[in-house]
Amino acid sequence: MLRVKSEETANILTTKVPEYEVNQLTIMAQASDSPDPSNEVAFTSAVREQITTQRVPAINTNDLLNLPKGQAFAMIEGGQLYKLRLPLADKETFSKESGMPNQLSDMV
């Protein structure tokens, strides 16, 4: 599937791709000091780490709506997902020396 214009078209592929578990690490740090000079504890600190896990699809609708030219997603070999990069032809490709026609009608 190349770049598409509508979410409905993108959903044809995105509903078939697998989901994966993604871990996210959140680090929170906290520090405070005591304004009381007679207090033996002048400074306290704490660091907390939290790991959260969520399931996300391999690709989402937005990935298909914003694909660059010459790129596509394909499910091949039993539904395995691949991202493809196709070579784009330039003006030299269609020069008279190359033998490639300039128009699609010339090829037909």
Contacts in CASP RR format, 6 or more apart in sequence:
PFRMAT RR
TARGET T0000
AUTHOR 0000-0000-0000
METHOD contacts of the structure
MODEL  1
MLRVKSEETANILTTKVPEYEVNQLTIMAQASDSPDPSNEVAFTSAVREQ
ITTQRVPAINTNDLLNLPKGQAFAMIEGGQLYKLRLPLADKETFSKESGM
PNQLSDMV
1 10 0 8 1.000
1 12 0 8 1.000
1 13 0 8 1.000
1 64 0 8 1.000
1 72 0 8 1.000
1 73 0 8 1.000
1 74 0 8 1.000
2 67 0 8 1.000
2 70 0 8 1.000
2 71 0 8 1.000
2 72 0 8 1.000
3 64 0 8 1.000
3 65 0 8 1.000
3 66 0 8 1.000
3 67 0 8 1.000
3 68 0 8 1.000
3 69 0 8 1.000
3 71 0 8 1.000
3 72 0 8 1.000
4 10 0 8 1.000
4 64 0 8 1.000
4 65 0 8 1.000
5 65 0 8 1.000
7 61 0 8 1.000
7 65 0 8 1.000
9 64 0 8 1.000
10 61 0 8 1.000
10 64 0 8 1.000
10 65 0 8 1.000
11 61 0 8 1.000
13 59 0 8 1.000
13 64 0 8 1.000
13 73 0 8 1.000
13 75 0 8 1.000
14 57 0 8 1.000
14 59 0 8 1.000
14 60 0 8 1.000
14 61 0 8 1.000
14 64 0 8 1.000
16 75 0 8 1.000
16 79 0 8 1.000
17 57 0 8 1.000
17 58 0 8 1.000
17 59 0 8 1.000
17 75 0 8 1.000
17 81 0 8 1.000
18 57 0 8 1.000
18 58 0 8 1.000
18 81 0 8 1.000
19 55 0 8 1.000
19 56 0 8 1.000
19 57 0 8 1.000
19 58 0 8 1.000
20 55 0 8 1.000
20 56 0 8 1.000
20 57 0 8 1.000
20 58 0 8 1.000
21 53 0 8 1.000
21 54 0 8 1.000
21 55 0 8 1.000
22 53 0 8 1.000
22 54 0 8 1.000
22 55 0 8 1.000
22 56 0 8 1.000
23 51 0 8 1.000
23 52 0 8 1.000
23 53 0 8 1.000
24 51 0 8 1.000
24 52 0 8 1.000
24 53 0 8 1.000
24 54 0 8 1.000
25 49 0 8 1.000
25 50 0 8 1.000
25 51 0 8 1.000
26 49 0 8 1.000
26 50 0 8 1.000
26 51 0 8 1.000
26 52 0 8 1.000
27 47 0 8 1.000
27 48 0 8 1.000
27 49 0 8 1.000
28 47 0 8 1.000
28 48 0 8 1.000
28 49 0 8 1.000
28 50 0 8 1.000
29 45 0 8 1.000
29 46 0 8 1.000
29 47 0 8 1.000
29 48 0 8 1.000
30 45 0 8 1.000
30 46 0 8 1.000
30 47 0 8 1.000
30 48 0 8 1.000
31 43 0 8 1.000
31 44 0 8 1.000
31 45 0 8 1.000
31 46 0 8 1.000
32 43 0 8 1.000
32 44 0 8 1.000
32 45 0 8 1.000
33 42 0 8 1.000
33 43 0 8 1.000
33 44 0 8 1.000
34 41 0 8 1.000
34 42 0 8 1.000
34 43 0 8 1.000
34 44 0 8 1.000
58 81 0 8 1.000
59 73 0 8 1.000
59 81 0 8 1.000
63 73 0 8 1.000
64 73 0 8 1.000
67 73 0 8 1.000
69 88 0 8 1.000
70 85 0 8 1.000
70 86 0 8 1.000
70 87 0 8 1.000
70 88 0 8 1.000
71 83 0 8 1.000
71 84 0 8 1.000
71 85 0 8 1.000
71 86 0 8 1.000
72 83 0 8 1.000
72 84 0 8 1.000
72 86 0 8 1.000
73 81 0 8 1.000
73 82 0 8 1.000
73 83 0 8 1.000
73 84 0 8 1.000
74 81 0 8 1.000
74 82 0 8 1.000
74 84 0 8 1.000
75 81 0 8 1.000
75 82 0 8 1.000
76 82 0 8 1.000
89 100 0 8 1.000
92 98 0 8 1.000
93 100 0 8 1.000
94 100 0 8 1.000
94 101 0 8 1.000
94 102 0 8 1.000
101 107 0 8 1.000
END
